[in-house]
Amino acid sequence: MPPYAFFQNQFVPLSKAKIGIMTHAFHYGTACFEGIRGNWNPQEEQIYLFRCPEHYQRLLNSCKLLNIGLPCSIDELCQLTIELVQKSGYQEDVYIRPLAYKSSEALGVKLHDLEDAFLIMVTTFGPYLDATKGIKCSISSWRRIDDNMIPPRGKITGLYVNNALAKTEAIENGFDEAIMLTSDGHVSEGTGENIFLVIDGQLVTPSCYDRILMGITRDTVIQLARDELGIETLERHVDRSELYLAEECFLTGTAAHITPVLEIDRRKVGEGTIGKLTRELQKLYFDVECGKNKKYLHWCTPAYAKMVRA
Ligand SMILES: Cc1ncc(COP(=O)(O)O)c(C=O)c1O
């Protein structure tokens, strides 16, 4: 089965989903998107879409910021996503990319008086960062963009140039990922992940006013830590030097899952190994996102009708 896309209100083979070179979003970054994981559960022969309605709620918020109208409800968007995964027929982990964009073939820097369009594509997707071994990060020389420049709480395509500059700088300097600071020097986030620290046994993460995307994995970790481990998360400003002194550090994201950070700016975090709390959260999160922990099945939308083994 070829991979399909939902494009111009119908399901078409991915290879047939093309946009014109004058499309507004292509020139000016006037689009917003989501990343949703579909996690393959081999025992149940099922793909579970993780927190699908929450991703579409965030997409609708991003659309609001960009004056993009989406004529679909969250339920309809989830249903389209299910159909797309079914049509593509994958039996492995997938990554779903909904994207709403200014589709007019017109030049001119603006958000008004333009047509809007929406598409969804799905692709296979392996590990994004090495969550098994852990990674090395650097503090980026690129500052996180401010809310009154391009709001980082929206997943806006044009904004991701900020992230791409930071990511490439980190990779070219021999690190795996960048940690960005806000213009006033507080810790913000990774280029596609939120960041958590363990300080005096407590979880600490930058808050919504630190120019972060309000991550769905971040929210999942906060809930799992509280409800399963009895650990509250402090959402507050985080100073750069706290990164160097933390007992543990990890990144969270749909793509990155929970990725332990073992070094920052060539300084070891804690012992320079994966911390105890990070490991516990990784295990909990993995079982929850694959639909293995039945208590959290309400976060998992099955893509396939139940399969019966032959
Ligand atoms: C900049 C940024 N921060 C954080 C995240 C993590 O968000 P989520 O956990 O919802 O994937 C992402 C990924 O979407 C991101 O692009």
The ligand as an SDF file (V2000), in Angstrom:
LIG
                    3D

 16 16  0  0  0  0  0  0  0  0999 V2000
    9.8730   23.7070   20.0140 C   0  0  0  0  0  0  0  0  0  0  0  0
    9.2280   22.5160   20.6130 C   0  0  0  0  0  0  0  0  0  0  0  0
    9.1750   22.4110   21.9530 N   0  0  0  0  0  0  0  0  0  0  0  0
    8.6130   21.3500   22.5480 C   0  0  0  0  0  0  0  0  0  0  0  0
    8.0600   20.3150   21.8120 C   0  0  0  0  0  0  0  0  0  0  0  0
    7.4330   19.1580   22.5170 C   0  0  0  0  0  0  0  0  0  0  0  0
    6.0410   19.1810   22.3640 O   0  0  0  0  0  0  0  0  0  0  0  0
    5.2090   17.8360   22.3590 P   0  0  0  0  0  0  0  0  0  0  0  0
    5.5620   17.1110   23.6020 O   0  0  0  0  0  0  0  0  0  0  0  0
    3.7950   18.2780   22.3350 O   0  0  0  0  0  0  0  0  0  0  0  0
    5.6050   17.0870   21.1410 O   0  0  0  0  0  0  0  0  0  0  0  0
    8.0950   20.3850   20.4100 C   0  0  0  0  0  0  0  0  0  0  0  0
    7.5070   19.3200   19.5960 C   0  0  0  0  0  0  0  0  0  0  0  0
    6.4360   19.4410   19.0790 O   0  0  0  0  0  0  0  0  0  0  0  0
    8.6790   21.5070   19.7900 C   0  0  0  0  0  0  0  0  0  0  0  0
    8.7250   21.6170   18.4740 O   0  0  0  0  0  0  0  0  0  0  0  0
  1  2  1  0
  2  3  1  0
  2 15  2  0
  3  4  2  0
  4  5  1  0
  5  6  1  0
  5 12  2  0
  6  7  1  0
  7  8  1  0
  8  9  2  0
  8 10  1  0
  8 11  1  0
 12 13  1  0
 12 15  1  0
 13 14  2  0
 15 16  1  0
M  END
$$$$
